[in-house]
Amino acid sequence: MPTLFRFFAVVALLAVVGFAAMWALATFVEPSPHEITVPVATPHSSS
């Protein structure tokens, strides 16, 4: 039983670290807006 408890503790610790990293990225990192140009292919007619 201690092995199962240790496994769940490690999984919980990894989950907490992952959520903390996501929270830190969402809170402290500001995205820089910039224009995006995407070329659109025009369909060619067969006639």
C-alpha positions in Angstrom: 0.0 0.0 0.0 2.8 2.5 0.6 3.9 2.1 -3.0 0.4 3.0 -4.3 0.3 6.0 -2.0 3.8 7.1 -3.2 2.6 6.7 -6.9 -0.4 8.9 -6.3 1.7 11.5 -4.5 4.1 11.7 -7.4 1.2 12.0 -9.9 -0.4 14.7 -7.8 2.8 16.6 -7.5 3.4 16.5 -11.3 -0.2 17.7 -11.8 0.3 20.6 -9.4 3.6 21.5 -11.1 1.9 21.4 -14.5 -1.0 23.6 -13.5 1.4 26.0 -11.8 3.4 26.3 -15.0 0.2 26.9 -17.1 -1.0 29.5 -14.6 2.4 31.3 -14.6 2.4 31.4 -18.4 -1.1 32.7 -18.6 -0.5 35.3 -15.9 3.0 36.7 -16.7 3.4 36.3 -20.4 1.8 38.9 -22.7 1.3 37.9 -26.3 2.6 40.5 -28.8 0.0 41.3 -31.5 1.1 41.3 -35.1 -0.5 41.0 -38.5 -0.8 37.7 -40.2 -1.1 37.4 -44.0 -2.4 34.1 -45.4 -2.4 33.6 -49.2 -5.7 32.1 -50.4 -5.6 29.9 -53.5 -8.1 30.8 -56.1 -9.9 28.0 -57.9 -9.0 27.6 -61.6 -11.8 27.1 -64.1 -11.5 24.3 -66.6 -13.1 26.3 -69.5 
